[in-house]
Amino acid sequence: MTTRDLVQSIRSSIRSAADPDRARGAQAYMKSDMPSWGVRVPEVRKIVKAAVREFPPTSPDELRAAVYELWRQAEAREERYAAIDLTGLKMAKADLDMLPVYEEIIRTGAWWDLVDGVAHRICALLIAHPGTMKPLLLRWAVDHDTWIRRAAITSQLAAKEGTETDLLAAVIRANMTDKEFFIRKAIGWALREYSKTDPEWVRNFTADNASDLSPLSIREALRLLPSP
């Protein structure tokens, strides 16, 4: 297997599945300057899985090379979705060397669909390497880049009982007066997701910080909770 084989397989399969009519709507919906080929996300995932079966990366370095090539040379948004899907391979799950890959995706993707695509990857690194990731996420929470801050807020969406509530509280408090819609939405999303695990913590946190949290964040945080 070479990186080129894997990347070319993915690219050619995505292009073969292109739907020009759907592509126009998809590009408009995403408000994206990058073209779309109109391939649905589940189909992109199937294409990536098939390509990996045929041309499996033999090392983390090969995997990163394929991700970078797909991401940096993407001609359409679906190639970037495919790059993110590749980062879900088992060999990447606890690999701290993937962190620069995720940061590049977040900073250069700079839109919710791409940034949120690596949220679970960040969570996996946090669980595997808390000593490294917690200080980093605290720095991300005050970064100048909106999307890096959103990634810090959504970094524990999949943590459930393993959620570090001190970290969750800290990254939210650093951003809860921000007026950016995507930050406010992320705060509400992170709290709503954790409310499935610890509803009382979320209710108490929201009440304690109600004067600083936006109405949007509060509404989203409490959406799944019964009225007191």
N, C-alpha and C positions, 0 to 999 in steps of 0.2 A: 504494500500500500504506500502511496505517496500522498502528500497533502493535496497535490494537484488533482489526483484521481477522485478523492472525496469531494473536493470543492466543485470540480467539473460535473460530477454526477448530480450533486444537489442543484447546481445552476441549471443544467439542461433539463432536469425533471420539472423544476418549477416553471421554467419557460414553456415547456410542453403543456403544462396544465393551465396556462394563462387564459383568462376570461376578460377580453377587452371591455365588455359592457360593465361587468362588475368592477373592473379596475378604476373606471372613472368615478364611480360612487365611493369606492374605498379611499381614493386619494382625496376626494372632497371631504369625506367624513373625518379623516385624520388631519386635515388642514396641512398637508405635507407638500413640500416642494419636491421631495423624492417621488418618482413615479411608483405606481403599484401595478402588478400584473394580474390583480384580481383573483389570487389564489387564497382560499380560505385557510385560516390558521390550522385547523385540524389536518388539512391536506398537506400543508407544509411540514407538520410533524411526521406524518406518514412518510413523506419523501425523505426526510432526514434519517428516520429509523431504517429505511430500506438502504440508503446510501452507506450508513454506518455498518450494517450487516455485510455489505459487499466490500467495503473498504474501511475496515475498522482501524482507528488510530492505535498505534502500538506503544505510544508513550504520551505522557502529559504534554511534552514539548510539541509533539506532532498535533495533538488536539488544539493547543493554543495557536499554532501556526495556521491551522485551518480556520479557526474562529476569526483570527485577525484578518486573514485574506478575504473571507466572506464579508466581514463587517466593513473593512476599509475600502474594498473595491465594489461594494454593492451598487448595482444599477437600479434596483427596485427594493421596496420596503421588505418584501418577502425574503430576500436574501439576508436581511438583518434579523428577521425572525428566525431564520434557519441557523444563523450564527449563535443566537441566544439558545436555541434548542440544543445545539452541540455542547454548550456548557453544562447541560444537565447529565452528561455521561458520568457514570459512577467514579471513574478515575479523577474527576474534577471536584467531587463533592467536598472533600476536606482539604483541598490543596490550596494553601495560602498564596502560591504563585499565580493563582487565578485572579487574585485581587486587582492587579493592574488592568486585567482584561475587563472586569466588571466596572471599574472606575472609568475606563475609556468609553465603554458602552453608555454609561450614565451621562458623562459629560458631553460626548459628541452626539448621542442619540437625542438628548434634550427634549423628550416628549414622553407623555405618560405611558404609552403602550410599550415602549422600549425600556424605559427606566424600571417600570413595574415588572418587566419580564425577568429581571435578575434579582428581585426581592427575596425569593426563596433561596437563591444561591448565597446571598449575603447572610441570610439566617443560618444556613448550614455551616458557613465559616465561623459565625459567632458561637454556635454550639460546640464546634470542634476546637476553636482557639479563642476562648473568651478573654484571655490575658492580652492578646494582641488586638482583638476586634473591638472590645468595649472602649478603650481609649480612642481608637480610630473613629468609631461611630460618634463619640462625643465631639470630636473635632469636625466630623462631617456635619453635625447638627448646627454648627455655626459657620459653615463655609459660605463664601459669597455666591456660590452656584445654587440656585433654587432646587435643581434636580438632585444634587448631592444631598441637600438637606431633606428632600422628600425621601430619598433612599434610606437615610438614617432613621426617619420616622417609621417607615414601613419595614424595617429590617427584622422585625420579630413577628410578622404576620403568621408564620407557620410554627411558632415556638410553643404555643398552647401552654401546658403546665410548666414548660421550661422557660417561660418568659422571665426575663430579668426586669422586674418592675421598677427598680431604681433607674435602670437605663431607659426604659420606656418613658418614665416620668421626666427624666432629664432632657431627652431629645424633644419631647413635646413642649416642655416649659421654655426651651430655647427658641421655640418657633410660634407659640400660641398667639402672639399679638401680630404676627405677620399677616398682611392683607392679601397675599397671593392665594388665589382660589385653589391651586393644586397643593399648596401647603395645608390650607384649612381642611380640604377634603381628605388629605392623607392622615391628618390627626384624627379626624372622625372615624376613618376606616380602621386605623390601628386600634383605637379604643373599642370600636364595635366588635372587631375580631376577638380582642381579649375578653370582652364581656361574655363570650360563649364559654370561657373557662372560669373567670372570676367576676361575676356580675357586680358583686358588692365593691370590689376594688375600683372598678370603672365608675360605678355610681358615686362613690366617695371622692374619687379624684376629680370627676367632673363638677361635683358640687363645690369642692374646695377651690377650684380654679375657674368658677363660672364667670367671674368678673373680667377675666382675661381671654378666655376661650371665645371664639366667634360663635354666633348662633348656628352656623352651618356645622361646625365641629361638634357642638353639643348635640344637635339634632341627630347627626350621624352616629355619634357615640352611644346614644341612648335608644336607638331605633329598635333594638331587639329586646329591650328591658320593659317589663310592665311598669305602669305608673305607680309611684309609691302610695 
